[in-house]
Amino acid sequence: MNTKNVADKLERKKAKRAARKKAAPKAKRAASVARGSMKKKIRHQAQGQRKR
């Protein structure tokens, strides 16, 4: 939904909400797909270091 041309914040919000309501519902994630499957993986983590 492109709301670049709508200057008023409230109007933009209304338009977005209407579009969300009108859009087809998103499919649920399949049980076989891990929740973090798209996350960046790290090979080996040193002790006491941040992961990402």
Backbone as CSV, one residue per row, in Angstrom:
resi,resn,N_x,N_y,N_z,CA_x,CA_y,CA_z,C_x,C_y,C_z
1,MET,0.851,-1.176,0.000,0.000,0.000,0.000,0.892,1.233,0.000
2,ASN,0.767,2.063,-1.016,1.593,3.258,-1.134,0.860,4.460,-0.554
3,THR,1.388,5.007,0.545,0.743,6.161,1.179,1.674,7.369,1.165
4,LYS,2.613,7.376,0.221,3.591,8.455,0.159,2.937,9.802,-0.120
5,ASN,1.875,9.779,-0.912,1.249,11.036,-1.335,0.275,11.581,-0.305
6,VAL,-0.080,10.798,0.700,-1.024,11.258,1.727,-0.228,12.006,2.792
7,ALA,-0.491,13.297,2.913,0.295,14.132,3.829,-0.174,13.996,5.268
8,ASP,-1.494,13.907,5.463,-2.050,13.875,6.815,-1.850,12.510,7.467
9,LYS,-1.316,12.521,8.684,-0.991,11.276,9.389,-2.243,10.433,9.644
10,LEU,-3.317,11.083,10.090,-4.541,10.338,10.409,-5.172,9.731,9.161
11,GLU,-5.131,10.481,8.057,-5.679,9.956,6.801,-4.881,8.735,6.343
12,ARG,-3.556,8.849,6.481,-2.684,7.743,6.084,-2.999,6.503,6.904
13,LYS,-3.204,6.721,8.227,-3.523,5.625,9.132,-4.829,4.943,8.717
14,LYS,-5.828,5.768,8.405,-7.138,5.236,7.978,-7.000,4.387,6.723
15,ALA,-6.233,4.916,5.759,-6.047,4.208,4.486,-5.354,2.873,4.708
16,LYS,-4.326,2.890,5.563,-3.585,1.653,5.837,-4.466,0.623,6.523
17,ARG,-5.233,1.076,7.505,-6.116,0.146,8.223,-7.146,-0.474,7.288
18,ALA,-7.711,0.365,6.406,-8.705,-0.133,5.445,-8.076,-1.177,4.530
19,ALA,-6.854,-0.906,4.084,-6.166,-1.836,3.185,-5.876,-3.146,3.892
20,ARG,-5.476,-3.035,5.169,-5.188,-4.251,5.941,-6.433,-5.101,6.103
21,LYS,-7.555,-4.421,6.316,-8.818,-5.135,6.521,-9.238,-5.849,5.235
22,LYS,-8.999,-5.170,4.094,-9.422,-5.684,2.805,-8.525,-6.811,2.302
23,ALA,-7.259,-6.825,2.735,-6.295,-7.810,2.235,-6.667,-9.220,2.688
24,ALA,-6.266,-10.185,1.871,-6.525,-11.588,2.208,-5.710,-11.965,3.433
25,PRO,-6.253,-12.793,4.308,-5.498,-13.172,5.513,-4.233,-13.948,5.152
26,LYS,-3.165,-13.683,5.890,-1.897,-14.363,5.636,-1.996,-15.812,6.090
27,ALA,-1.315,-16.689,5.367,-1.315,-18.103,5.721,-0.458,-18.316,6.965
28,LYS,-0.865,-19.272,7.779,-0.093,-19.594,8.979,1.210,-20.264,8.569
29,ARG,2.235,-20.109,9.394,3.514,-20.759,9.116,3.357,-22.268,9.306
30,ALA,3.924,-23.032,8.395,3.834,-24.485,8.485,4.587,-24.968,9.718
31,ALA,4.109,-26.041,10.300,4.725,-26.573,11.514,6.147,-27.054,11.260
32,SER,6.427,-27.396,9.994,7.752,-27.925,9.670,8.810,-26.829,9.528
33,VAL,8.379,-25.569,9.482,9.318,-24.460,9.310,9.683,-23.892,10.677
34,ALA,10.973,-23.833,10.967,11.426,-23.312,12.250,11.168,-21.820,12.321
35,ARG,10.888,-21.317,13.518,10.564,-19.903,13.684,11.746,-19.003,13.327
36,GLY,12.956,-19.442,13.616,14.126,-18.616,13.340,14.859,-19.022,12.083
37,SER,14.162,-19.638,11.145,14.824,-20.193,9.964,15.450,-19.121,9.078
38,MET,14.968,-17.873,9.161,15.496,-16.809,8.315,16.605,-16.022,9.011
39,LYS,16.858,-16.316,10.282,17.875,-15.587,11.027,19.263,-15.911,10.514
40,LYS,20.169,-14.940,10.676,21.560,-15.172,10.294,22.162,-16.198,11.242
41,LYS,22.808,-17.196,10.703,23.402,-18.228,11.539,24.867,-17.874,11.815
42,ILE,25.359,-18.268,12.984,26.764,-18.046,13.297,27.444,-19.407,13.417
43,ARG,28.678,-19.503,12.934,29.370,-20.792,12.916,29.826,-21.194,14.304
44,HIS,30.616,-20.352,14.938,31.165,-20.710,16.240,31.203,-19.466,17.096
45,GLN,30.681,-19.546,18.294,30.625,-18.389,19.166,31.684,-18.485,20.245
46,ALA,32.495,-17.440,20.346,33.520,-17.397,21.405,32.855,-17.164,22.739
47,GLN,33.441,-17.679,23.799,32.866,-17.526,25.129,32.844,-16.047,25.537
48,GLY,31.718,-15.588,26.041,31.616,-14.227,26.540,31.492,-13.170,25.452
49,GLN,31.188,-13.583,24.244,31.025,-12.608,23.163,29.546,-12.502,22.799
50,ARG,29.184,-11.347,22.206,27.809,-11.181,21.741,27.593,-12.030,20.495
51,LYS,26.377,-12.515,20.361,26.055,-13.386,19.234,26.023,-12.613,17.915
52,ARG,25.297,-11.498,17.941,25.121,-10.734,16.694,25.391,-9.282,16.953
